[in-house]
Amino acid sequence: MKTITIAGVDEAGRGPLAGPVVAAAVILPDNHNIIGLDDSKKLSPIKRSALEAQIIEGCDYAIGMAEPDEIDRINILQATLVSMKRAVDGLQQRPDHILVDGNKLPQWDYSAEFVIGGDALHANISAASIIAKEYRDRLMIEADKKYPQYGWASNKGYGSKVHMEAIKTFGPTPYHRKSFAPMSQMTLDI
């Protein structure tokens, strides 16, 4: 009897003012022994990092992204769905079924269902949540080296007080989503 291959899909970075939206797709092997998988937002950075290492070592996974200019062009929901499709298309195995965290599915030819709160309910989605968050956080820490005044190493592009003050003082960067307030209310020369 053939085992059904299930991929979990989740994203990180829908709400920030800066940086890409990142999705991950993960297929856990049937015999996985990764203990502690959960919604990435519920895990400490140390625990997330340790789990990420186990997922990368023993699972088929892939990342998909949509950069700020694409988010601005097609909107954040569509960019999220596109990044999810890119992640699934990057897997080495073709999944028989996909579980997507949230309430919308990308347009694709896969058998799939969405699961609201799935990152806390299904191990495959939890693993995808961890991979997406860790990957995106690293991208924002790298971007912080180029633009330290925005505090991205700590706020990851979200609208913290430091970040909002920096936008007022220095204006937006190429990492900012121009369609998001307050950038959408400014005259942009970038």
Beta strands, then each sheet from edge to edge (+ up, - down):
strand 1: 6-12
strand 2: 21-27
strand 3: 60-66
strand 4: 97-101
strand 5: 112-115
sheet 1: 3+ 2- 1+ 4+ 5+
end
